[in-house]
Amino acid sequence: MTAPAPPAPSTAELAGRIAERARAVTGVVRLTAGPRGEVVTYRPGPPLPGVAVRADEVRVSVVVLPDRPVTETAEAVRAAVAPLAGERAVHVIIADLADPVETTAGDAVGDAAR
């Protein structure tokens, strides 16, 4: 007899896993809901900014370091989260570039936002 497949993660759980993967990408400083606050997952407790899981797509919105081409960072984020997205399209939004002075003043800025 075959064991039943484990249940699929909830939208909030999936968004949390995607957020962890996106934050781990080199060049990503933090996740952001974007200028209009549209990229967010609502869940018990505080909302999760920077990841929106929909039936047909996943959106990930990030602030990145300016020392690397943003297209490379976007592709790295997409590659990191795509295995979790299943059949959903993955859209990566580079919402802003981090201020180099802010990020070199100490890793505490980037780390605190993670």
Biotite code that builds the C-alpha atoms (Angstrom):
import biotite.structure as struc

atoms = struc.array([
    struc.Atom([0.000, 0.000, 0.000], chain_id="A", res_id=1, res_name="MET", atom_name="CA", element="C"),
    struc.Atom([1.297, 3.454, -0.891], chain_id="A", res_id=2, res_name="THR", atom_name="CA", element="C"),
    struc.Atom([1.475, 6.105, 1.800], chain_id="A", res_id=3, res_name="ALA", atom_name="CA", element="C"),
    struc.Atom([-0.680, 9.158, 1.107], chain_id="A", res_id=4, res_name="PRO", atom_name="CA", element="C"),
    struc.Atom([1.111, 12.232, -0.171], chain_id="A", res_id=5, res_name="ALA", atom_name="CA", element="C"),
    struc.Atom([1.721, 14.909, 2.436], chain_id="A", res_id=6, res_name="PRO", atom_name="CA", element="C"),
    struc.Atom([-0.764, 17.773, 2.271], chain_id="A", res_id=7, res_name="PRO", atom_name="CA", element="C"),
    struc.Atom([0.184, 20.763, 0.133], chain_id="A", res_id=8, res_name="ALA", atom_name="CA", element="C"),
    struc.Atom([1.411, 23.733, 2.165], chain_id="A", res_id=9, res_name="PRO", atom_name="CA", element="C"),
    struc.Atom([-1.031, 26.542, 2.815], chain_id="A", res_id=10, res_name="SER", atom_name="CA", element="C"),
    struc.Atom([-0.610, 29.758, 0.853], chain_id="A", res_id=11, res_name="THR", atom_name="CA", element="C"),
    struc.Atom([0.954, 31.398, 3.919], chain_id="A", res_id=12, res_name="ALA", atom_name="CA", element="C"),
    struc.Atom([3.394, 28.500, 4.421], chain_id="A", res_id=13, res_name="GLU", atom_name="CA", element="C"),
    struc.Atom([4.340, 28.518, 0.743], chain_id="A", res_id=14, res_name="LEU", atom_name="CA", element="C"),
    struc.Atom([4.848, 32.288, 0.781], chain_id="A", res_id=15, res_name="ALA", atom_name="CA", element="C"),
    struc.Atom([7.096, 31.938, 3.840], chain_id="A", res_id=16, res_name="GLY", atom_name="CA", element="C"),
    struc.Atom([9.239, 29.310, 2.119], chain_id="A", res_id=17, res_name="ARG", atom_name="CA", element="C"),
    struc.Atom([9.482, 31.451, -1.012], chain_id="A", res_id=18, res_name="ILE", atom_name="CA", element="C"),
    struc.Atom([10.473, 34.470, 1.102], chain_id="A", res_id=19, res_name="ALA", atom_name="CA", element="C"),
    struc.Atom([13.279, 32.474, 2.760], chain_id="A", res_id=20, res_name="GLU", atom_name="CA", element="C"),
    struc.Atom([14.637, 31.385, -0.611], chain_id="A", res_id=21, res_name="ARG", atom_name="CA", element="C"),
    struc.Atom([14.450, 34.899, -2.071], chain_id="A", res_id=22, res_name="ALA", atom_name="CA", element="C"),
    struc.Atom([16.181, 36.483, 0.940], chain_id="A", res_id=23, res_name="ARG", atom_name="CA", element="C"),
    struc.Atom([19.044, 33.988, 0.628], chain_id="A", res_id=24, res_name="ALA", atom_name="CA", element="C"),
    struc.Atom([19.929, 35.134, -2.910], chain_id="A", res_id=25, res_name="VAL", atom_name="CA", element="C"),
    struc.Atom([23.165, 37.101, -3.183], chain_id="A", res_id=26, res_name="THR", atom_name="CA", element="C"),
    struc.Atom([22.383, 40.754, -3.806], chain_id="A", res_id=27, res_name="GLY", atom_name="CA", element="C"),
    struc.Atom([18.939, 40.750, -2.186], chain_id="A", res_id=28, res_name="VAL", atom_name="CA", element="C"),
    struc.Atom([18.823, 43.208, 0.708], chain_id="A", res_id=29, res_name="VAL", atom_name="CA", element="C"),
    struc.Atom([15.193, 42.725, 1.677], chain_id="A", res_id=30, res_name="ARG", atom_name="CA", element="C"),
    struc.Atom([11.708, 41.937, 0.448], chain_id="A", res_id=31, res_name="LEU", atom_name="CA", element="C"),
    struc.Atom([9.260, 44.799, -0.070], chain_id="A", res_id=32, res_name="THR", atom_name="CA", element="C"),
    struc.Atom([5.552, 45.112, -0.761], chain_id="A", res_id=33, res_name="ALA", atom_name="CA", element="C"),
    struc.Atom([6.401, 47.655, -3.459], chain_id="A", res_id=34, res_name="GLY", atom_name="CA", element="C"),
    struc.Atom([5.359, 51.283, -3.873], chain_id="A", res_id=35, res_name="PRO", atom_name="CA", element="C"),
    struc.Atom([1.632, 50.503, -3.780], chain_id="A", res_id=36, res_name="ARG", atom_name="CA", element="C"),
    struc.Atom([1.839, 47.703, -1.231], chain_id="A", res_id=37, res_name="GLY", atom_name="CA", element="C"),
    struc.Atom([0.489, 45.141, -3.681], chain_id="A", res_id=38, res_name="GLU", atom_name="CA", element="C"),
    struc.Atom([3.017, 42.347, -3.230], chain_id="A", res_id=39, res_name="VAL", atom_name="CA", element="C"),
    struc.Atom([2.003, 40.876, 0.100], chain_id="A", res_id=40, res_name="VAL", atom_name="CA", element="C"),
    struc.Atom([0.631, 37.681, 1.589], chain_id="A", res_id=41, res_name="THR", atom_name="CA", element="C"),
    struc.Atom([-1.888, 38.040, 4.378], chain_id="A", res_id=42, res_name="TYR", atom_name="CA", element="C"),
    struc.Atom([-1.641, 35.436, 7.090], chain_id="A", res_id=43, res_name="ARG", atom_name="CA", element="C"),
    struc.Atom([-2.254, 35.095, 10.814], chain_id="A", res_id=44, res_name="PRO", atom_name="CA", element="C"),
    struc.Atom([-0.044, 37.643, 12.524], chain_id="A", res_id=45, res_name="GLY", atom_name="CA", element="C"),
    struc.Atom([1.761, 40.272, 10.492], chain_id="A", res_id=46, res_name="PRO", atom_name="CA", element="C"),
    struc.Atom([1.430, 40.272, 6.697], chain_id="A", res_id=47, res_name="PRO", atom_name="CA", element="C"),
    struc.Atom([4.398, 39.009, 4.682], chain_id="A", res_id=48, res_name="LEU", atom_name="CA", element="C"),
    struc.Atom([5.602, 41.789, 2.366], chain_id="A", res_id=49, res_name="PRO", atom_name="CA", element="C"),
    struc.Atom([7.384, 40.947, -0.846], chain_id="A", res_id=50, res_name="GLY", atom_name="CA", element="C"),
    struc.Atom([5.669, 37.688, -1.800], chain_id="A", res_id=51, res_name="VAL", atom_name="CA", element="C"),
    struc.Atom([2.230, 37.254, -3.343], chain_id="A", res_id=52, res_name="ALA", atom_name="CA", element="C"),
    struc.Atom([1.074, 33.725, -4.158], chain_id="A", res_id=53, res_name="VAL", atom_name="CA", element="C"),
    struc.Atom([-1.830, 33.550, -6.603], chain_id="A", res_id=54, res_name="ARG", atom_name="CA", element="C"),
    struc.Atom([-3.510, 30.610, -8.305], chain_id="A", res_id=55, res_name="ALA", atom_name="CA", element="C"),
    struc.Atom([-1.507, 31.105, -11.515], chain_id="A", res_id=56, res_name="ASP", atom_name="CA", element="C"),
    struc.Atom([1.516, 33.161, -10.454], chain_id="A", res_id=57, res_name="GLU", atom_name="CA", element="C"),
    struc.Atom([3.974, 34.063, -7.730], chain_id="A", res_id=58, res_name="VAL", atom_name="CA", element="C"),
    struc.Atom([5.256, 37.631, -7.421], chain_id="A", res_id=59, res_name="ARG", atom_name="CA", element="C"),
    struc.Atom([8.424, 38.393, -5.506], chain_id="A", res_id=60, res_name="VAL", atom_name="CA", element="C"),
    struc.Atom([9.391, 42.033, -4.918], chain_id="A", res_id=61, res_name="SER", atom_name="CA", element="C"),
    struc.Atom([12.903, 42.808, -3.729], chain_id="A", res_id=62, res_name="VAL", atom_name="CA", element="C"),
    struc.Atom([15.334, 45.600, -2.942], chain_id="A", res_id=63, res_name="VAL", atom_name="CA", element="C"),
    struc.Atom([18.770, 44.717, -4.301], chain_id="A", res_id=64, res_name="VAL", atom_name="CA", element="C"),
    struc.Atom([22.371, 45.840, -4.073], chain_id="A", res_id=65, res_name="LEU", atom_name="CA", element="C"),
    struc.Atom([23.528, 48.022, -6.970], chain_id="A", res_id=66, res_name="PRO", atom_name="CA", element="C"),
    struc.Atom([26.890, 46.240, -7.332], chain_id="A", res_id=67, res_name="ASP", atom_name="CA", element="C"),
    struc.Atom([25.489, 43.501, -9.572], chain_id="A", res_id=68, res_name="ARG", atom_name="CA", element="C"),
    struc.Atom([23.349, 43.737, -12.720], chain_id="A", res_id=69, res_name="PRO", atom_name="CA", element="C"),
    struc.Atom([19.729, 43.703, -11.563], chain_id="A", res_id=70, res_name="VAL", atom_name="CA", element="C"),
    struc.Atom([18.771, 41.240, -14.298], chain_id="A", res_id=71, res_name="THR", atom_name="CA", element="C"),
    struc.Atom([21.239, 38.722, -12.843], chain_id="A", res_id=72, res_name="GLU", atom_name="CA", element="C"),
    struc.Atom([19.787, 39.160, -9.366], chain_id="A", res_id=73, res_name="THR", atom_name="CA", element="C"),
    struc.Atom([16.238, 38.838, -10.711], chain_id="A", res_id=74, res_name="ALA", atom_name="CA", element="C"),
    struc.Atom([17.136, 35.628, -12.551], chain_id="A", res_id=75, res_name="GLU", atom_name="CA", element="C"),
    struc.Atom([18.812, 34.239, -9.428], chain_id="A", res_id=76, res_name="ALA", atom_name="CA", element="C"),
    struc.Atom([15.682, 34.964, -7.372], chain_id="A", res_id=77, res_name="VAL", atom_name="CA", element="C"),
    struc.Atom([13.494, 33.356, -10.032], chain_id="A", res_id=78, res_name="ARG", atom_name="CA", element="C"),
    struc.Atom([15.710, 30.257, -10.141], chain_id="A", res_id=79, res_name="ALA", atom_name="CA", element="C"),
    struc.Atom([15.697, 29.984, -6.340], chain_id="A", res_id=80, res_name="ALA", atom_name="CA", element="C"),
    struc.Atom([11.917, 30.175, -5.918], chain_id="A", res_id=81, res_name="VAL", atom_name="CA", element="C"),
    struc.Atom([10.704, 28.441, -9.099], chain_id="A", res_id=82, res_name="ALA", atom_name="CA", element="C"),
    struc.Atom([10.972, 24.906, -7.648], chain_id="A", res_id=83, res_name="PRO", atom_name="CA", element="C"),
    struc.Atom([8.511, 25.942, -4.921], chain_id="A", res_id=84, res_name="LEU", atom_name="CA", element="C"),
    struc.Atom([6.066, 27.630, -7.323], chain_id="A", res_id=85, res_name="ALA", atom_name="CA", element="C"),
    struc.Atom([4.930, 24.461, -9.047], chain_id="A", res_id=86, res_name="GLY", atom_name="CA", element="C"),
    struc.Atom([3.143, 25.304, -12.300], chain_id="A", res_id=87, res_name="GLU", atom_name="CA", element="C"),
    struc.Atom([2.799, 28.979, -11.382], chain_id="A", res_id=88, res_name="ARG", atom_name="CA", element="C"),
    struc.Atom([4.673, 31.638, -13.345], chain_id="A", res_id=89, res_name="ALA", atom_name="CA", element="C"),
    struc.Atom([7.282, 33.458, -11.238], chain_id="A", res_id=90, res_name="VAL", atom_name="CA", element="C"),
    struc.Atom([7.540, 37.228, -11.631], chain_id="A", res_id=91, res_name="HIS", atom_name="CA", element="C"),
    struc.Atom([10.400, 39.040, -9.907], chain_id="A", res_id=92, res_name="VAL", atom_name="CA", element="C"),
    struc.Atom([10.088, 42.768, -9.341], chain_id="A", res_id=93, res_name="ILE", atom_name="CA", element="C"),
    struc.Atom([13.194, 44.812, -8.597], chain_id="A", res_id=94, res_name="ILE", atom_name="CA", element="C"),
    struc.Atom([11.395, 47.462, -6.557], chain_id="A", res_id=95, res_name="ALA", atom_name="CA", element="C"),
    struc.Atom([14.435, 49.506, -5.573], chain_id="A", res_id=96, res_name="ASP", atom_name="CA", element="C"),
    struc.Atom([18.200, 49.628, -5.316], chain_id="A", res_id=97, res_name="LEU", atom_name="CA", element="C"),
    struc.Atom([19.659, 49.739, -1.838], chain_id="A", res_id=98, res_name="ALA", atom_name="CA", element="C"),
    struc.Atom([21.671, 52.794, -0.892], chain_id="A", res_id=99, res_name="ASP", atom_name="CA", element="C"),
    struc.Atom([25.319, 51.662, -0.961], chain_id="A", res_id=100, res_name="PRO", atom_name="CA", element="C"),
    struc.Atom([26.166, 53.894, 2.008], chain_id="A", res_id=101, res_name="VAL", atom_name="CA", element="C"),
    struc.Atom([23.347, 52.330, 4.003], chain_id="A", res_id=102, res_name="GLU", atom_name="CA", element="C"),
    struc.Atom([24.389, 48.777, 3.178], chain_id="A", res_id=103, res_name="THR", atom_name="CA", element="C"),
    struc.Atom([28.125, 49.315, 3.728], chain_id="A", res_id=104, res_name="THR", atom_name="CA", element="C"),
    struc.Atom([27.607, 51.035, 7.062], chain_id="A", res_id=105, res_name="ALA", atom_name="CA", element="C"),
    struc.Atom([27.306, 47.535, 8.449], chain_id="A", res_id=106, res_name="GLY", atom_name="CA", element="C"),
    struc.Atom([25.559, 44.351, 7.531], chain_id="A", res_id=107, res_name="ASP", atom_name="CA", element="C"),
    struc.Atom([23.080, 45.094, 10.308], chain_id="A", res_id=108, res_name="ALA", atom_name="CA", element="C"),
    struc.Atom([20.898, 47.065, 7.898], chain_id="A", res_id=109, res_name="VAL", atom_name="CA", element="C"),
    struc.Atom([20.501, 44.225, 5.423], chain_id="A", res_id=110, res_name="GLY", atom_name="CA", element="C"),
    struc.Atom([20.391, 41.548, 8.099], chain_id="A", res_id=111, res_name="ASP", atom_name="CA", element="C"),
    struc.Atom([17.774, 43.346, 10.194], chain_id="A", res_id=112, res_name="ALA", atom_name="CA", element="C"),
    struc.Atom([15.474, 43.548, 7.198], chain_id="A", res_id=113, res_name="ALA", atom_name="CA", element="C"),
    struc.Atom([15.802, 39.855, 6.435], chain_id="A", res_id=114, res_name="ARG", atom_name="CA", element="C"),
])
